[in-house]
Amino acid sequence: MASTINFHERYPIVDVDRNRILANNGNIAYAYRVVLPEIHSLSEKDFEELHGHWFQALKSLPVGTLVHKQDIYRKTTYDAHELPNDTFLQRATREHFMGREHLTHESLIFFVWPKNRAINDPALVNPFAVISKKLPDKLGDQAEGFGKAVGDAVTFLNNGPKLIMEPFNQTRIIQYTDAYFNGFNEGFDTDMVLEKDRVLVGNHYFEVMAVNNESCFGDVVQTSVPNEQYAKDGFWFHQGFIDGLGLTFQGNHIVNQIIHLDDRHRWRKQLEKRLEELSKSSNFGSQNKVLYDRVSDTLSKLNQDDASLIIRGQLNVVCWSKNEKKLEQSISELTARFKELDIRPYCPQGKARIHYVLNSYPLFSSNFSDTDLYVTDLKHALCLWINATNYRCDKQGIIFNDRLDNIPVMKDVWDEEKRRIKARNFAIFAPTGEGKSFLANNILRQYFEQDVRLVIIDLGGSYAKFAQLYPDQHIILKYEPGKNLGINPFYKTPGEAVTAEWLEDLTNFLIELYVPGERSNKAQEVALKKILRSYYERVKEGHSLDGLYRYVQDNRDSLLEKLGIDPDYFNLTNFLHILSEYVGDGLYSFLFKAGEDRSHRLEDKRLIVFELDEVRDNREVLSVMLKLIKSAIQRTIWRNRSERGIILFDEFAKQLKFDNVLESVEFYYQAIRKQNGAIGIVLQSINQLPENHTSATILENTQVIYSLRNEKGYGALRDRLNLTSHDLDQLRSIKNDLKGERKYTEIFIKIGSESNIYRLEVPPEAYAAYLTDGTENQAIMDLYEKTHDMEHAITAFINQKKRQHEFH
């Protein structure tokens, strides 16, 4: 016959003061939510350090303390309502991920001071049958001391680098308790039906598997084990010892880890007595010999290691499902996972199942008796601790995807508050064909939609399609042989003052033309500023490089003397000779032909693309183009320092071999510090950056690293970016899936010292917007040519593909 419990008639909590709970059985508990590191972010050494950190924190708690860590995993659907929803691609992203199934994880820890600290009752306990209404008048000195010891342990844990302990407040404790005894059913209250052959709460059937005896364990328990899914030849990617029971075990379940801190002196006496009994046994058979050796070994460890702490403990996993068949499959899968760990669990049936389900609620876990608990030392028990959780979202940032279910994860790679990084410059590394530009499109598009101004210096035509989604906000300036970009650094609107800053900028521009790649001296700079000032005072309009050249040439005999410049400080003949290439009928005069500056067109555009594909192999022209672009950026884009901005150099490997180009890029890295901005570079390999001081400066100021898969390895990346061994293991574990139902690439992202592997899965609309070549890209561009509406072209392209798929 079934017994039914109306939970609200026998509520287990009497009082809650912040995160301190007084239970109806007289137990006192302090509850905390544990914020754990992200899954895959921990190395073998990290697991060892966390194990040691927990040990140091818990070993000082008073004898009799019960510590119950509970990791709750619930199957749910992704709620995309918090994702932005203003633009075409934002709406597509929201719709694409809305409702996707995944596991949530909440890690809780309860420090319990049991009313009865003698754990020896062998009976199965239904906590609701023995619940008491009578409460102690006061907590007592021991309980007060316990509270202080818990506070000290929590402070110690919070002072470590990887854990955060947040008090579990009154509201959340009540919500959690209601959810637990309501069987995690949502939308209605229900009863617990406790039968011999089943535990049913509302629509949910419950099963349990427990590790409750020393004989359950195999030979080895350790802090971490290799993750077989990501291990390859030559390296091991690690996970916690029982992480296979956590996020990667699908279905609703709770992992309970219960530890009773015991009196080592009492246990030493008990073990000595047990050893004596075994040695005197007339039937000293093989089983007794095994027991004798185990007890002797435990006693020896206890005597030799003062840090060894005897505990009684239990590990159990509670599973539930609406479908009994699915629950059977879960238990079968769970058995297999325990077997992989060389653990033989116990599967309670009948009243025992009821006992385990009810008393795995932390305020009741003191009801587990000696027969439900194994005996070991604290270090051993802490190997069965779960120390990793889901990928965590930052409050703002760029959306990537987690490595479990491809759920959107927001990462703050700008870091306004500088919690992780001091400089937000970034670099993307990947060989040809691995999706560098695709990733860059995804990052920049999201930045743009967050009101960040973008300047893209592109040599591959990779950003035109994305830019055309925002017709009124972008401009594409494309270099064509023999033509200029319409940027005149010398142009000044009538009446505009010639400021010191203006003269400094123009002087720097001329120095780079005049002595490219060399360090100018102060005398040269002062001389040039005097010449420029004289030019603007004498010539009132039509300013250009050609005009400056003519002015200097016309006055060459007297100019230096009039301006008080010693000829030793400035070689006028040399200056005119070098500049002759850029004026009149000089070889590169077309670059400066425009009399009127048209760079004002950039001022009201938030997305500016310079396409220099036609000039990628001409070292001289490219170098001058970059100087012109730099001039335009300085005089327009960087005027408002409160506005966030990014400058991206894409497909820049070939040009980085040239010193003058490299130094031109280095200028941006130095200048960006004064702006509210970031620089990004996209390279096939880090070896494309020459090993010199300039490159070293660029890498030092690059604190966000993205790397896609590289079959040739990651040794150079490790060496030049000082990556850790775990960073390298993460890189080696990268796997893409471009054929499955959910296509994705995996990305290594390092923000300051924090690193992990993320995925990039995008909706079809974003995929179409980021394509840079191939027949599909051409099909979209053909559609665009007809309507000049990129959103319409992408939608039409996707609809065509759907129709083709349905037809086949």
C-alpha positions in Angstrom: 0.0 0.0 0.0 1.3 3.4 -0.9 2.0 6.1 1.7 1.4 9.7 0.7 3.1 12.7 2.3 1.5 16.1 2.2 4.7 18.0 2.4 3.1 21.3 3.6 1.7 19.7 6.7 5.1 18.6 7.8 7.3 21.4 6.5 11.0 20.7 7.4 12.1 24.3 8.1 11.2 26.1 11.2 13.2 29.3 10.8 15.6 30.9 8.4 17.9 33.8 9.4 19.6 35.0 6.2 21.4 31.7 5.2 21.2 30.0 8.7 18.4 27.4 8.8 16.8 25.7 11.8 15.3 22.4 10.7 12.3 20.7 12.3 14.5 17.9 13.5 16.7 20.3 15.5 19.6 20.4 12.9 21.2 23.8 12.3 22.6 24.4 8.8 24.4 27.2 6.9 23.6 27.2 3.2 25.7 28.5 0.4 25.6 28.6 -3.4 29.0 27.6 -4.8 30.1 29.4 -8.0 32.5 26.9 -9.6 34.9 27.3 -12.5 33.7 26.6 -16.0 33.9 23.1 -17.4 37.0 22.4 -19.5 38.8 25.4 -18.0 40.7 23.4 -15.3 44.0 21.7 -15.8 45.2 18.6 -13.9 47.1 21.0 -11.6 44.0 23.1 -11.1 42.1 20.1 -9.9 44.8 19.2 -7.4 44.9 22.8 -6.1 41.1 22.9 -5.7 41.2 19.6 -3.8 43.9 21.0 -1.5 41.9 24.2 -1.0 38.7 22.3 0.0 40.8 20.1 2.4 42.4 23.1 4.1 38.9 24.7 4.5 37.0 21.7 5.8 39.7 20.1 8.1 39.3 22.8 10.7 35.5 22.3 11.1 34.5 20.8 14.5 34.2 17.1 14.9 30.5 16.1 14.3 30.0 18.6 11.4 28.1 17.2 8.5 29.0 18.8 5.1 26.5 18.1 2.3 27.4 19.3 -1.2 24.6 18.9 -3.6 24.9 19.4 -7.4 21.5 19.7 -9.1 21.2 19.1 -12.8 17.9 19.9 -14.5 16.9 19.5 -18.1 15.4 22.7 -19.4 14.9 24.7 -22.6 17.0 27.7 -23.5 15.2 31.0 -23.0 16.5 33.4 -25.6 14.4 36.4 -24.5 17.5 38.0 -22.9 19.3 38.1 -26.2 19.2 41.3 -28.2 16.3 41.5 -30.7 16.7 44.8 -32.7 18.4 43.8 -35.9 17.9 41.2 -38.7 20.8 39.0 -37.4 19.9 39.5 -33.8 16.3 38.3 -34.4 17.6 35.3 -36.4 20.0 34.4 -33.6 17.3 34.6 -31.0 14.9 32.4 -33.0 17.6 29.9 -33.8 18.4 29.1 -30.2 15.0 29.6 -28.6 13.9 26.4 -26.8 17.1 24.4 -27.2 17.4 21.6 -24.6 20.3 21.7 -22.2 21.2 21.0 -18.6 21.3 23.7 -15.9 23.6 23.2 -12.9 23.3 24.6 -9.5 25.9 23.7 -6.8 24.9 24.1 -3.2 26.7 23.3 0.0 25.2 22.9 3.5 27.3 22.9 6.7 25.1 21.0 9.2 25.3 20.8 13.0 23.2 17.7 13.6 21.1 17.6 16.8 22.2 14.0 17.2 25.9 13.7 16.3 26.1 10.0 17.1 25.6 8.3 13.7 24.9 4.7 14.5 21.2 4.0 14.1 20.9 1.2 11.5 17.3 1.8 10.8 15.9 3.3 7.6 14.5 6.7 8.5 11.5 8.4 7.0 12.2 12.0 8.2 8.6 13.0 8.0 7.5 10.2 10.4 9.8 11.4 13.2 9.7 15.2 12.7 9.5 17.2 15.9 7.7 20.4 16.6 9.6 21.1 19.8 12.6 23.3 19.3 15.5 24.2 21.6 15.1 27.4 23.5 18.6 28.5 22.5 21.3 27.2 20.2 24.0 26.6 22.8 27.6 27.5 22.9 28.7 24.6 20.6 26.3 25.6 17.9 27.5 29.2 18.1 31.1 28.0 17.8 30.1 25.9 14.8 28.7 29.0 13.1 32.0 30.8 13.6 34.0 27.8 12.3 31.8 27.7 9.2 32.3 31.4 8.6 36.1 30.9 8.8 36.0 28.0 6.3 33.9 30.0 3.9 36.2 33.0 4.1 39.1 30.8 3.3 37.4 29.3 0.3 36.4 32.8 -1.0 40.0 33.9 -0.7 41.1 31.3 -3.3 41.3 32.2 -7.0 38.6 29.8 -8.3 35.6 29.5 -6.0 32.9 31.9 -4.8 30.7 31.0 -1.9 27.4 33.1 -2.0 25.0 32.9 1.0 21.9 31.1 0.0 19.2 33.5 1.3 15.9 32.9 2.9 13.8 33.2 -0.3 15.9 30.8 -2.3 16.1 28.3 0.6 12.3 28.1 0.7 12.0 27.9 -3.1 14.7 25.2 -3.2 13.0 23.1 -0.4 9.6 23.4 -2.1 11.1 22.3 -5.4 12.9 19.3 -3.8 9.9 17.9 -2.1 7.6 18.8 -5.0 9.8 16.5 -7.1 10.9 19.4 -9.3 7.5 19.5 -10.9 6.7 23.0 -12.2 3.4 24.9 -12.3 1.6 22.8 -9.6 1.9 21.5 -6.1 1.7 17.7 -5.6 2.1 14.9 -3.1 4.9 12.3 -2.7 3.6 8.8 -3.3 6.1 6.4 -1.6 5.5 2.8 -2.7 7.6 -0.4 -2.4 8.3 -0.5 -6.1 8.4 3.2 -6.9 8.8 6.7 -5.6 6.5 9.0 -7.6 6.2 12.8 -7.0 3.6 14.4 -9.3 4.7 13.3 -12.8 8.2 12.3 -11.9 9.5 8.8 -11.0 12.7 8.7 -8.9 15.6 6.3 -8.7 18.9 6.4 -6.7 22.4 4.9 -6.9 24.7 5.2 -3.9 28.3 4.6 -3.0 27.9 3.8 0.7 30.5 1.3 1.6 34.3 0.9 1.3 33.8 -2.2 -0.8 32.2 -0.1 -3.5 35.5 1.5 -4.4 38.2 0.1 -6.7 41.9 0.6 -6.2 42.3 4.2 -7.3 40.5 7.5 -6.5 42.2 10.7 -7.7 41.5 14.4 -8.2 41.2 14.2 -11.9 41.2 11.7 -14.8 41.8 12.1 -18.6 38.8 13.2 -20.6 38.6 10.4 -23.2 36.3 12.5 -25.5 39.0 15.1 -26.1 42.2 13.1 -25.5 44.5 12.6 -28.5 48.0 11.1 -29.0 50.6 12.9 -26.9 48.4 14.8 -24.6 45.6 14.4 -21.9 42.7 16.8 -21.4 41.6 16.4 -17.8 38.3 16.4 -16.0 37.3 15.8 -12.3 37.2 12.2 -11.1 33.4 12.0 -11.1 32.7 14.7 -13.7 31.1 12.0 -15.9 28.2 12.0 -13.4 27.7 15.8 -13.8 27.1 17.9 -16.9 27.8 15.2 -19.5 25.3 12.8 -17.9 22.1 13.7 -19.6 18.8 13.9 -17.8 17.5 15.3 -14.5 19.7 14.2 -11.6 21.3 15.3 -8.3 24.8 14.4 -7.2 25.0 14.3 -3.4 28.3 14.1 -1.5 27.9 13.8 2.2 30.8 14.0 4.6 30.7 13.5 8.4 33.9 14.8 10.1 34.8 12.2 12.7 37.1 11.9 15.7 40.4 10.5 14.5 41.4 9.4 18.0 38.1 7.4 18.5 38.7 5.8 15.1 42.3 4.9 15.9 41.1 3.0 19.0 38.4 1.3 17.0 40.7 0.3 14.3 43.3 -1.0 16.7 40.6 -3.1 18.4 39.3 -4.4 15.1 42.9 -5.3 14.0 43.4 -7.3 17.3 40.1 -9.1 16.7 41.0 -10.1 13.2 44.5 -11.3 14.1 43.1 -13.5 16.9 40.4 -14.9 14.6 40.7 -18.8 14.5 39.2 -18.6 11.0 42.0 -16.5 9.5 40.7 -17.1 5.9 41.3 -15.2 2.7 38.5 -12.7 3.3 39.7 -11.9 6.8 43.2 -11.5 5.5 42.0 -8.9 2.9 40.1 -7.1 5.7 43.2 -7.3 8.0 45.4 -5.8 5.3 42.9 -2.9 4.6 42.4 -2.1 8.3 46.2 -2.3 8.9 46.9 0.0 5.9 44.2 2.6 7.1 45.6 2.5 10.6 49.2 3.0 9.3 48.1 6.1 7.3 46.3 7.5 10.3 49.4 7.1 12.5 51.9 8.4 9.9 49.9 11.4 8.5 48.8 14.0 11.1 46.8 15.7 8.3 44.8 12.5 7.7 41.2 13.0 8.9 38.8 10.1 9.2 35.3 10.8 7.8 32.2 8.8 7.2 30.6 9.6 3.9 28.3 8.8 1.0 28.1 9.7 -2.6 24.7 9.2 -4.2 23.0 10.2 -7.5 19.2 10.8 -7.5 17.6 10.6 -11.0 14.1 11.5 -12.1 12.0 11.4 -15.2 8.4 11.5 -16.4 9.1 8.3 -18.4 9.9 5.1 -16.4 11.7 3.6 -19.5 13.9 6.7 -19.8 14.7 6.4 -16.1 15.7 2.8 -16.6 18.0 3.9 -19.4 19.5 6.6 -17.1 20.2 4.1 -14.3 21.8 1.8 -16.9 24.0 4.6 -18.2 24.9 5.6 -14.6 26.0 2.1 -13.8 28.3 2.1 -16.9 29.8 5.4 -15.8 30.4 4.1 -12.3 32.0 1.0 -13.8 34.4 3.3 -15.8 35.6 4.7 -12.5 36.0 1.2 -11.1 33.2 1.8 -8.6 30.4 -0.7 -7.9 27.4 1.3 -6.6 24.4 0.1 -4.5 20.9 0.5 -6.0 18.4 0.8 -3.1 15.0 -0.7 -3.6 11.7 -0.6 -1.6 11.9 1.3 1.7 15.6 1.9 1.1 14.9 3.8 -2.0 12.4 6.0 -0.1 15.0 6.5 2.6 17.6 7.7 0.1 15.3 10.0 -1.8 13.9 11.7 1.3 17.2 12.0 3.3 19.2 13.3 0.4 17.6 16.6 1.3 20.6 18.2 3.1 18.7 19.1 6.4 17.7 15.4 6.7 21.0 13.8 5.6 22.0 13.3 9.2 19.5 10.4 9.1 21.9 8.2 7.1 23.3 5.6 9.5 26.6 3.7 9.7 25.2 1.2 7.2 24.7 4.0 4.7 28.2 5.4 5.0 31.7 4.4 3.9 34.8 5.1 6.1 37.7 6.9 4.6 39.9 9.9 5.0 38.9 13.5 4.0 41.4 13.7 1.1 39.9 10.5 -0.4 36.3 11.8 -0.1 37.1 15.2 -1.6 38.2 13.4 -4.8 34.5 12.7 -5.3 33.7 16.4 -5.3 32.4 18.1 -8.4 34.5 21.2 -9.1 33.2 22.5 -12.5 30.0 23.9 -13.8 28.4 25.2 -17.0 29.9 27.9 -19.1 29.0 31.2 -17.5 27.6 34.3 -19.2 29.0 37.8 -18.5 26.5 40.6 -18.2 27.5 42.0 -21.6 29.7 41.1 -24.5 30.0 39.0 -27.6 27.9 35.8 -28.0 29.7 32.6 -28.6 28.4 29.0 -27.8 29.2 26.5 -25.0 30.9 23.2 -25.8 28.1 21.1 -24.4 24.9 22.0 -26.2 26.0 25.0 -28.3 23.9 27.3 -26.0 24.7 31.0 -26.4 27.4 32.2 -24.0 28.1 36.0 -23.6 31.8 36.8 -23.0 32.9 40.3 -22.1 36.0 40.6 -24.4 35.9 44.4 -24.0 36.1 44.5 -20.2 35.3 48.1 -19.5 36.1 47.6 -15.8 39.4 45.9 -16.6 38.8 42.9 -14.3 40.6 40.5 -16.6 42.6 42.6 -19.1 44.3 46.0 -19.2 44.3 46.2 -23.0 41.4 44.9 -25.2 43.4 44.4 -28.4 42.8 41.1 -30.0 44.3 38.6 -32.5 42.7 35.8 -34.5 45.0 33.0 -35.7 44.0 30.2 -38.1 45.2 28.6 -41.4 43.4 29.3 -44.7 40.0 27.7 -44.8 39.4 27.4 -41.1 37.1 30.4 -40.8 39.2 33.4 -39.6 37.1 36.0 -41.5 33.9 34.2 -40.6 34.8 34.5 -36.9 35.9 38.1 -37.3 32.6 39.0 -39.0 30.7 37.5 -36.1 32.7 39.4 -33.5 32.7 42.7 -35.4 29.0 42.5 -36.3 28.0 42.2 -32.7 30.3 45.0 -31.6 28.8 47.2 -34.3 25.3 46.5 -33.0 26.5 47.6 -29.6 27.4 51.0 -30.9 31.1 50.4 -31.4 32.6 52.2 -34.4 34.5 49.9 -36.7 37.3 50.6 -39.1 38.3 47.6 -41.2 41.4 47.5 -43.3 40.7 44.5 -45.5 42.7 42.9 -48.2 40.3 40.2 -49.1 36.8 41.7 -49.6 35.5 39.8 -46.6 33.2 42.4 -45.0 31.2 44.0 -47.8 28.2 41.7 -47.3 28.0 42.2 -43.6 28.4 46.0 -44.1 25.6 46.1 -46.6 23.1 45.0 -44.0 23.4 48.5 -42.6 23.0 50.6 -45.7 23.0 54.1 -44.1 25.7 53.4 -41.6 28.6 52.1 -43.6 31.0 53.2 -46.3 33.3 51.1 -48.4 36.4 52.8 -49.8 38.0 50.6 -52.4 41.4 51.2 -53.9 41.5 51.0 -57.7 44.8 51.1 -59.6 45.8 54.7 -60.5 43.2 56.2 -58.3 43.2 57.8 -54.8 41.0 57.2 -51.9 39.9 60.8 -51.7 41.8 61.4 -48.5 43.8 64.7 -48.3 45.6 64.9 -44.9 46.5 68.6 -45.7 43.0 69.8 -46.4 41.7 72.5 -44.1 38.3 74.0 -44.3 38.4 77.9 -44.6 38.6 79.6 -41.3 39.7 76.4 -39.4 42.6 77.1 -37.0 46.0 75.5 -37.4 46.4 73.9 -34.0 49.5 72.4 -32.5 47.8 69.0 -32.6 47.2 69.5 -36.4 50.8 70.3 -37.0 52.0 67.3 -34.9 49.8 65.0 -36.9 51.0 66.3 -40.3 54.6 66.3 -39.1 54.3 62.6 -38.2 52.7 61.9 -41.6 55.5 63.7 -43.5 58.2 62.0 -41.4 56.8 58.6 -42.3 56.9 59.5 -46.0 60.3 61.2 -45.7 62.2 58.7 -43.6 60.0 55.5 -43.6 61.1 52.9 -41.1 63.7 55.1 -39.5 63.6 57.0 -36.2 63.2 60.7 -36.8 65.2 63.1 -34.6 63.8 66.1 -32.7 65.5 68.6 -35.0 63.8 67.2 -38.1 60.4 67.3 -36.4 60.8 70.9 -35.2 62.0 72.0 -38.7 59.0 70.4 -40.4 56.6 72.0 -37.9 58.1 75.4 -38.7 57.8 74.8 -42.5 54.2 73.6 -42.2 53.2 76.5 -40.0 54.8 78.9 -42.6 52.9 77.1 -45.4 49.5 77.5 -43.8 50.2 81.2 -42.9 51.2 82.1 -46.5 48.9 79.9 -48.4 45.2 80.3 -47.4 43.4 77.7 -49.5 43.8 74.6 -51.6 46.1 72.9 -49.2 47.6 69.6 -50.4 50.9 67.7 -50.5 51.5 69.0 -54.0 50.8 72.6 -52.7 53.3 72.1 -49.8 55.9 70.7 -52.3 55.6 73.7 -54.6 55.7 76.1 -51.7 59.0 74.6 -50.4 60.5 74.4 -53.8 59.6 78.0 -54.7 61.2 79.2 -51.4 64.0 76.7 -51.1 66.8 79.3 -51.3 65.5 81.4 -48.4 63.0 79.3 -46.4 65.4 77.7 -43.9 67.1 81.0 -43.1 63.8 82.9 -42.7 62.5 80.2 -40.3 65.8 80.1 -38.4 66.5 76.4 -39.3 70.1 75.3 -39.5 70.7 73.4 -42.8 72.5 70.7 -40.7 69.2 70.0 -39.0 67.1 69.6 -42.1 68.1 68.5 -45.6 65.7 70.4 -47.9 67.2 68.9 -51.1 66.7 65.3 -49.8 63.2 66.2 -48.6 62.1 67.5 -52.0 63.8 64.6 -53.8 61.9 62.0 -51.9 58.5 63.8 -52.0 58.9 64.2 -55.8 57.6 60.6 -56.2 54.2 61.7 -54.7 53.6 64.9 -56.6 53.4 66.3 -60.1 54.1 63.5 -62.5 55.8 61.3 -59.9 55.3 57.6 -59.9 52.8 57.6 -57.0 51.4 61.1 -57.5 47.9 59.7 -58.1 47.6 58.8 -54.4 47.6 62.5 -53.5 45.8 64.0 -56.5 42.6 65.1 -54.6 42.6 68.7 -53.8 39.5 68.6 -51.6 39.5 66.1 -48.7 36.5 63.8 -48.9 37.3 62.0 -45.6 34.6 64.0 -43.9 32.3 61.4 -45.5 33.7 59.1 -42.7 32.6 61.2 -39.8 28.9 60.1 -39.7 29.6 56.4 -40.6 30.1 53.9 -37.9 31.3 51.1 -40.2 34.1 52.0 -42.5 35.8 49.4 -44.7 39.0 50.1 -46.7 39.3 47.5 -49.3 42.9 47.3 -50.5 42.9 44.0 -52.3 44.3 45.5 -55.5 47.3 46.9 -53.7 48.2 44.0 -51.5 51.4 43.2 -53.4 52.7 46.7 -53.8 54.7 47.5 -50.8 55.1 51.2 -51.5 51.5 52.0 -52.4 50.2 49.9 -49.5 52.5 51.8 -47.1 51.3 55.2 -48.3 47.6 54.0 -48.2 48.0 53.0 -44.6 49.4 56.4 -43.8 46.5 58.1 -45.5 44.0 55.9 -43.7 45.8 56.7 -40.4 45.4 60.4 -41.1 41.7 60.0 -41.8 41.2 58.0 -38.7 43.0 60.5 -36.5 41.1 63.5 -37.8 37.6 62.1 -37.9 37.1 58.8 -36.0 39.2 59.5 -33.0 37.9 63.0 -32.3 35.3 61.6 -29.9 37.3 59.7 -27.2 34.2 58.7 -25.3 33.1 56.6 -28.3 34.2 53.0 -28.4 36.1 52.0 -31.6 37.9 49.1 -33.2 40.4 49.0 -36.0 40.8 45.6 -37.6 43.6 44.6 -40.0 42.5 41.5 -41.9 44.6 39.2 -44.2 47.6 41.2 -43.3 50.3 38.5 -43.2 52.1 39.4 -46.4 52.5 43.0 -45.7 53.7 42.5 -42.1 57.1 41.4 -43.6 57.8 45.0 -44.5 59.1 47.1 -41.6 57.4 50.3 -42.6 54.0 48.6 -42.7 54.7 46.8 -39.3 55.6 50.1 -37.7 52.6 51.8 -39.2 50.5 49.1 -37.4 52.5 49.6 -34.2 51.5 53.2 -34.2 47.9 52.2 -33.8 48.7 50.0 -30.9 50.5 52.9 -29.1 47.8 55.5 -30.0 44.8 53.4 -29.2 45.8 53.6 -25.5 44.6 57.2 -25.5 41.4 56.2 -27.1 38.5 54.1 -25.9 39.4 51.5 -28.5 41.0 48.3 -29.6 43.1 46.9 -32.4 42.5 43.5 -34.0 44.8 41.6 -36.4 43.9 38.4 -38.3 46.8 36.1 -39.3 47.2 32.6 -40.6 50.1 31.9 -38.2 51.8 33.8 -35.5 55.1 33.2 -37.4 53.9 35.7 -40.0 54.8 38.3 -37.4 58.5 38.8 -37.7 60.4 38.2 -34.4 61.5 41.7 -33.6 60.9 44.5 -31.0 57.9 45.9 -32.9 56.1 42.6 -33.1 56.9 41.9 -29.4 55.3 45.2 -28.5 52.2 44.3 -30.6 51.9 40.9 -28.9 52.4 42.4 -25.4 49.5 44.7 -26.0 47.3 41.9 -27.3 45.4 40.4 -24.4 42.5 38.6 -26.1 43.5 35.6 -28.3 41.3 33.7 -30.6 42.7 30.5 -32.3 40.8 28.2 -34.6 42.0 24.6 -35.5 45.5 24.2 -36.9 46.5 20.7 -38.0 50.2 21.8 -38.0 50.1 22.3 -34.3 50.3 25.2 -31.8 53.9 25.2 -30.7 54.8 28.7 -32.1 51.6 30.1 -30.6 52.5 28.6 -27.2 56.1 29.9 -27.3 55.4 33.5 -28.5 52.3 34.1 -26.3 53.6 32.2 -23.2 50.6 29.9 -23.2 50.3 27.4 -20.3 50.4 23.7 -20.8 46.6 23.6 -20.2 46.1 26.3 -22.9 48.0 24.0 -25.2 45.9 21.0 -24.2 42.8 23.0 -24.9 44.1 24.0 -28.3 44.9 20.4 -29.2 41.4 19.3 -28.2 39.7 21.6 -30.8 37.2 19.6 -33.0 34.9 21.0 -35.7 31.7 19.6 -36.9 30.7 21.0 -40.3 28.5 18.0 -41.4 26.2 17.3 -38.5 22.7 18.8 -37.9 24.3 21.6 -35.7 27.3 22.8 -37.7 29.9 24.5 -35.6 33.6 25.4 -35.4 35.5 25.4 -32.1 37.5 28.3 -30.9 40.2 28.7 -28.2 39.6 32.0 -26.5 42.0 33.5 -23.9 41.0 36.7 -22.1 43.9 37.7 -20.0 44.8 34.6 -18.0 41.4 32.9 -18.4 41.0 30.4 -21.3 38.5 27.9 -22.6 37.2 26.3 -25.8 34.0 27.8 -27.2 31.9 27.0 -30.2 30.6 29.1 -33.0 27.2 28.1 -34.3 25.2 30.7 -36.1 21.7 30.8 -37.7 21.5 30.4 -41.5 21.0 34.2 -41.9 24.3 34.9 -40.1 26.1 32.1 -42.0 24.9 33.7 -45.3 26.0 37.2 -44.1 29.5 36.0 -43.2 30.3 33.9 -46.3 33.3 35.4 -48.1 33.6 33.2 -51.2 32.3 30.2 -53.1 29.1 29.6 -55.2 26.8 30.4 -52.3 28.4 33.7 -51.7 28.1 34.6 -55.4 24.4 33.5 -55.4 23.7 35.9 -52.6 25.6 38.7 -54.3 23.6 38.1 -57.5 20.4 38.5 -55.6 21.7 41.6 -54.0 22.5 43.2 -57.3 18.8 42.9 -58.3 17.4 44.6 -55.2 20.3 46.3 -53.4 18.8 45.1 -50.2 21.1 42.6 -48.4 18.5 41.5 -45.9 16.1 40.7 -48.7 18.9 38.9 -50.7 19.9 36.7 -47.7 16.2 35.8 -46.9 15.6 34.9 -50.6 18.7 32.8 -50.7 17.7 30.8 -47.5 14.2 30.3 -48.9 15.6 28.9 -52.1 17.8 26.5 -50.2 14.8 25.3 -48.1 12.8 24.7 -51.2 15.6 22.7 -52.8 16.0 20.7 -49.6 12.2 19.9 -49.5 12.2 19.0 -53.2 15.0 16.4 -52.6 
